């Protein structure tokens, strides 16, 4: 079996990785030290990146046996899944503006064989797992984009 750099990353950060990295799902709302002010982080992202008035996010967060925490923000309107690292300092939330998103229209392939060593592709099974965890136990957020008034600066 050929193991690509991306496969290793997925095994480390994916809840569907190897037995050593089995993760438990947790709520970012209940872990403000790792994910401070998630509503504000999402509002910042929507303000900068969304053209939609209403934005729905579901966050699936995973805690690994080694203590590592990683969340995935599924943005339905944008058809993206954004990696969201835990904050090292509760006073400084991690911004999603610098995240390298998974584009659900272009970055999803049928199988590991189709990934072919790419660091930007994920499998349909991986995406389905994130979506399932979101729907079953994820934190749901609805974020409204502020409307600009005609007198506002562009």
N, C-alpha and C positions, 0 to 999 in steps of 0.2 A: 504494500500500500504506500503510495506516495503522499506525504503530508506536506502541504504547502504552508507558507507563512500565514496565510489567511485562515487555513483550517485550524492552525494553532491558536490564532486570535479568537476564532469562533468557539473553540473548545474552552478557552479561558473565560470568555465573556458570555457565552451562550448557556441558557439553562438546560440545553440538550446535549451537553458535552460529555466527557468521559466520567466514569464513576468517581474519580478523585475530585472532580469539580462540581458535584451535584449541588445545586443551589436551592435555597428556599426563597419563596416570594415574600416580600414585605411591602408595607405601605409607606410611601415617601412622606405622607401626611403625618405619620407617627414617628418619623425620624428627622426632626428639624435640624439636628446637628449635621447630618450628612446632606440633607436636601432642604436648606433654609428657604423660606418664602417661594415655594414652587409656583404659586399663582403669579407672582411678580416676574419670575424668570420666563414663564409662558407669555405674559403680557408683553415683555420686552421683545420676545421672538416674533410674536404676531405683529406688533407695531412695525418692526423692521422688514419682515418677510412675507406677510400675508396680504393678499388682495381680497380675501373673503371677510364679510362682515361678522359672521359667526364661525368660530373655530372650535372643533372638538378634539381633545387630546385624551388619550388613555395611556397611563404610565404603568408599565410592568417593571418592578424593581426586584433585583435578585441579590441575595447575600450568599457568598460562597464560604465553604468551610475554613478557608484561610483568612477570612475577615473582609475580603474585597467586596465592595458593593458596586453595582452597575445597574442603571435603569435604562429603559428604552421608551422613548416617547413616540407613540403612534399618533401622527397627525392625519386625521381622516381626509380633510379637505385638500391638504397639500400632497397627499399620497406619498408620505415620507415616514420613515422610522428614524428617529434621532438618538444616537447614543448620549447618555447623560451620566457623567461621572459624579461620584459623591464629592462633596466639598471637603477640603481639608480644614477649612476655617468657617465656622457657622456665620461669621460676619461677612463672608464673601461667597455668595452663591455662585455656582458654576453656570456660565452663560451657555445657552444653546446656539448662540449666533456663530460660535466657532466649531460647532459639531460637524462632522463629516457624515451627512445623512445617507440613508439607504433609500434610493428612489424606487418606489414600488412598481413603477412603469418600466424602468430600464435596468435595474440592478438585481432582478430576481430571476433565477434559472431553475430548471427542473431538478437537477441532481448535482451531487458533489463533483461528478465527472465534468459537468458543464462549467464549474467554477474555474477549472484549468489554471490554478495558481493565481487567479485574480485576487487583488486585495479590495476590490470594490463590489464584488458579486456575492450574493447569499442565495441559499436554496429556498424554494417554495415551502418546504417542510419547516425550515427555521422561521420564516415569516409567519406561517400558520400557527406555530407554537407561541410566538410573541402575541399574536392577535388573540389566540385562545386564552392565554394567561391574562391579558388585558380585560377581556370580556368577563372572565370568571372571577378574577380577584384584583384587577388593576384599579388604580385611582383615576377617576373620571374628572375632567376639567372642561368647562366651556368658557372660552375667552372671546369677548367681543372686541372687535377692532374699533378704535376711536375714529370717528368721522372727522375729517378736516373741514373747517369752515372756509368759505371763499376768501376770507380775510387772512387766513393763516399762511405763514411762509411755506414755500415748497422746498 
